[in-house]
């Protein structure tokens, strides 16, 4: 018997809640969890890579051009929001009851008990997602108020 073969009688095309949770954690901002669950024809999955890559480009611009690069100010929050939304998806997948998971992603197949691995993925998603969301809010607020101070200086002179 193969090490990858399911042991509970589930079909080979059964979608694992554990894999979906950890894919969302590791590569969710690129849409890997959506491609795993819905295939490469998933239109929402294809909406993930562009904002993520634009955000990474913003980080690169800020690294090379400095903190005064206005384009990077708009691109970096895209990365933070994409990371935060993928962590939220991992939390939703990991906390979904096994019965609901089976009816939504594995219809007609027996319910597979998942154990603690999805919960550990939820914990990781919660820590990283919370940090990304707070950093994105702080970065955006800081840049907004800095631009307001600059505008006030120009008006007063």
C-alpha positions as a Markdown table, in Angstrom:
| # | Residue | x | y | z |
|---|---|---|---|---|
| 1 | Unk | 0.0 | 0.0 | 0.0 |
| 2 | Unk | 1.3 | 3.4 | -0.9 |
| 3 | Unk | 2.2 | 5.9 | 1.9 |
| 4 | Unk | 0.1 | 8.5 | 0.1 |
| 5 | Unk | -3.0 | 6.3 | -0.2 |
| 6 | Unk | -5.9 | 7.3 | 2.1 |
| 7 | Unk | -6.4 | 4.8 | 4.9 |
| 8 | Unk | -10.1 | 5.5 | 5.6 |
| 9 | Unk | -11.5 | 4.5 | 2.3 |
| 10 | Unk | -11.7 | 8.1 | 0.9 |
| 11 | Unk | -11.0 | 8.6 | -2.8 |
| 12 | Unk | -7.8 | 9.8 | -4.2 |
| 13 | Unk | -9.3 | 13.1 | -5.0 |
| 14 | Unk | -10.2 | 13.9 | -1.4 |
| 15 | Unk | -9.3 | 17.3 | -0.3 |
| 16 | Unk | -7.5 | 17.5 | 3.1 |
| 17 | Unk | -8.4 | 20.2 | 5.5 |
| 18 | Unk | -4.8 | 20.1 | 7.0 |
| 19 | Unk | -3.2 | 20.6 | 3.6 |
| 20 | Unk | -5.6 | 23.5 | 2.7 |
| 21 | Unk | -4.9 | 25.2 | 6.0 |
| 22 | Unk | -1.1 | 24.9 | 5.7 |
| 23 | Unk | -1.1 | 25.9 | 2.0 |
| 24 | Unk | -3.1 | 28.9 | 3.0 |
| 25 | Unk | -0.4 | 29.7 | 5.6 |
| 26 | Unk | 2.6 | 29.1 | 3.4 |
| 27 | Unk | 1.5 | 30.2 | -0.1 |
| 28 | Unk | -2.0 | 31.5 | 0.3 |
| 29 | Unk | -1.2 | 35.0 | -0.9 |
| 30 | Unk | -0.3 | 33.4 | -4.2 |
| 31 | Unk | -3.6 | 31.5 | -4.3 |
| 32 | Unk | -2.2 | 28.0 | -3.7 |
| 33 | Unk | -4.9 | 27.0 | -1.3 |
| 34 | Unk | -7.6 | 28.0 | -3.9 |
| 35 | Unk | -5.8 | 26.0 | -6.6 |
| 36 | Unk | -5.6 | 23.0 | -4.3 |
| 37 | Unk | -9.3 | 23.1 | -3.5 |
| 38 | Unk | -10.8 | 24.3 | -6.8 |
| 39 | Unk | -8.2 | 23.6 | -9.4 |
| 40 | Unk | -6.3 | 25.9 | -11.7 |
| 41 | Unk | -9.5 | 27.1 | -13.4 |
| 42 | Unk | -10.5 | 29.0 | -10.2 |
| 43 | Unk | -10.8 | 32.6 | -11.2 |
| 44 | Unk | -10.5 | 33.9 | -7.6 |
| 45 | Unk | -7.2 | 32.0 | -7.2 |
| 46 | Unk | -5.8 | 33.8 | -10.2 |
| 47 | Unk | -6.6 | 37.2 | -8.6 |
| 48 | Unk | -4.1 | 36.4 | -5.8 |
| 49 | Unk | -0.6 | 36.5 | -7.5 |
| 50 | Unk | -0.8 | 40.0 | -9.1 |
| 51 | Unk | -1.5 | 42.0 | -5.9 |
| 52 | Unk | 1.0 | 39.9 | -4.0 |
| 53 | Unk | 3.7 | 40.5 | -6.6 |
| 54 | Unk | 2.9 | 44.2 | -6.8 |
| 55 | Unk | 3.3 | 44.4 | -3.0 |
| 56 | Unk | 6.7 | 42.6 | -3.2 |
| 57 | Unk | 7.7 | 45.0 | -5.9 |
| 58 | Unk | 6.8 | 47.9 | -3.5 |
| 59 | Unk | 9.0 | 46.4 | -0.9 |
| 60 | Unk | 11.8 | 46.2 | -3.4 |
| 61 | Unk | 11.3 | 49.8 | -4.5 |
| 62 | Unk | 11.4 | 51.0 | -0.9 |
| 63 | Unk | 14.5 | 49.0 | -0.3 |
| 64 | Unk | 16.3 | 50.4 | -3.3 |
| 65 | Unk | 14.8 | 54.0 | -3.5 |
| 66 | Unk | 14.2 | 54.7 | 0.2 |
| 67 | Unk | 11.2 | 55.5 | 2.3 |
| 68 | Unk | 10.2 | 58.6 | 0.3 |
| 69 | Unk | 9.0 | 56.5 | -2.7 |
| 70 | Unk | 5.3 | 57.3 | -3.0 |
| 71 | Unk | 4.6 | 54.4 | -5.4 |
| 72 | Unk | 5.9 | 52.0 | -2.7 |
| 73 | Unk | 3.5 | 53.6 | -0.2 |
| 74 | Unk | 0.6 | 52.3 | -2.3 |
| 75 | Unk | 2.0 | 49.0 | -3.3 |
| 76 | Unk | 3.3 | 47.6 | 0.1 |
| 77 | Unk | -0.2 | 47.6 | 1.7 |
| 78 | Unk | -1.3 | 45.3 | -1.1 |
| 79 | Unk | 1.1 | 42.7 | 0.2 |
| 80 | Unk | 0.0 | 43.1 | 3.7 |
| 81 | Unk | -3.7 | 42.7 | 2.8 |
| 82 | Unk | -3.0 | 39.7 | 0.7 |
| 83 | Unk | -1.1 | 38.0 | 3.5 |
| 84 | Unk | -3.8 | 38.9 | 6.0 |
| 85 | Unk | -6.6 | 37.5 | 3.8 |
| 86 | Unk | -4.7 | 34.3 | 3.1 |
| 87 | Unk | -4.2 | 33.8 | 6.9 |
| 88 | Unk | -7.9 | 34.4 | 7.4 |
| 89 | Unk | -8.7 | 31.7 | 4.8 |
| 90 | Unk | -6.4 | 29.3 | 6.7 |
| 91 | Unk | -8.2 | 30.1 | 10.0 |
| 92 | Unk | -11.6 | 29.5 | 8.3 |
| 93 | Unk | -10.4 | 26.2 | 6.8 |
| 94 | Unk | -8.8 | 25.0 | 9.9 |
| 95 | Unk | -11.7 | 25.7 | 12.2 |
| 96 | Unk | -14.4 | 24.3 | 9.8 |
| 97 | Unk | -16.0 | 21.2 | 11.4 |
| 98 | Unk | -14.9 | 17.9 | 9.7 |
| 99 | Unk | -18.5 | 17.1 | 8.7 |
| 100 | Unk | -18.9 | 20.5 | 7.0 |
| 101 | Unk | -15.6 | 20.1 | 5.3 |
| 102 | Unk | -16.6 | 16.7 | 4.0 |
| 103 | Unk | -19.9 | 17.9 | 2.6 |
| 104 | Unk | -18.3 | 21.0 | 1.0 |
| 105 | Unk | -15.1 | 19.7 | -0.5 |
| 106 | Unk | -15.5 | 15.9 | -0.4 |
| 107 | Unk | -19.1 | 15.2 | -1.2 |
| 108 | Unk | -20.1 | 11.6 | -1.1 |
| 109 | Unk | -17.0 | 10.5 | 0.8 |
| 110 | Unk | -16.8 | 9.5 | 4.4 |
| 111 | Unk | -15.8 | 12.1 | 7.0 |
| 112 | Unk | -12.1 | 12.1 | 7.8 |
| 113 | Unk | -11.1 | 13.2 | 11.3 |
| 114 | Unk | -8.2 | 15.7 | 11.1 |
| 115 | Unk | -6.7 | 15.8 | 14.5 |
| 116 | Unk | -4.5 | 18.7 | 15.7 |
| 117 | Unk | -2.6 | 19.7 | 12.6 |
| 118 | Unk | -5.2 | 22.1 | 11.3 |
| 119 | Unk | -5.5 | 23.7 | 14.7 |
| 120 | Unk | -1.7 | 24.2 | 14.8 |
| 121 | Unk | -2.1 | 25.8 | 11.3 |
| 122 | Unk | -4.8 | 28.0 | 12.7 |
| 123 | Unk | -2.5 | 29.2 | 15.5 |
| 124 | Unk | 0.2 | 30.0 | 13.0 |
| 125 | Unk | -2.2 | 31.8 | 10.7 |
| 126 | Unk | -3.6 | 33.8 | 13.6 |
| 127 | Unk | -0.1 | 34.9 | 14.7 |
| 128 | Unk | 1.2 | 35.8 | 11.3 |
| 129 | Unk | -2.2 | 37.3 | 10.1 |
| 130 | Unk | -2.6 | 39.5 | 13.1 |
| 131 | Unk | 0.9 | 40.8 | 12.8 |
| 132 | Unk | 0.5 | 41.4 | 9.0 |
| 133 | Unk | -2.8 | 43.2 | 9.4 |
| 134 | Unk | -1.5 | 45.4 | 12.3 |
| 135 | Unk | 1.7 | 46.2 | 10.4 |
| 136 | Unk | -0.3 | 47.1 | 7.3 |
| 137 | Unk | -2.6 | 49.4 | 9.2 |
| 138 | Unk | 0.3 | 51.1 | 11.0 |
| 139 | Unk | 2.3 | 51.5 | 7.8 |
| 140 | Unk | -0.7 | 53.0 | 5.9 |
| 141 | Unk | -1.6 | 55.3 | 8.8 |
| 142 | Unk | 2.0 | 56.5 | 9.1 |
| 143 | Unk | 2.3 | 57.3 | 5.4 |
| 144 | Unk | -1.1 | 59.0 | 5.4 |
| 145 | Unk | -0.2 | 61.3 | 8.3 |
| 146 | Unk | 3.3 | 62.0 | 6.9 |
| 147 | Unk | 1.7 | 63.1 | 3.6 |
| 148 | Unk | -0.7 | 65.4 | 5.5 |
| 149 | Unk | 2.2 | 67.0 | 7.4 |
| 150 | Unk | 4.0 | 67.6 | 4.1 |
| 151 | Unk | 0.9 | 69.1 | 2.6 |
| 152 | Unk | 0.4 | 71.4 | 5.6 |
| 153 | Unk | 4.1 | 72.6 | 5.3 |
| 154 | Unk | 3.6 | 73.4 | 1.7 |
| 155 | Unk | 0.5 | 75.4 | 2.4 |
| 156 | Unk | 2.1 | 77.3 | 5.3 |
| 157 | Unk | 5.1 | 78.5 | 3.3 |
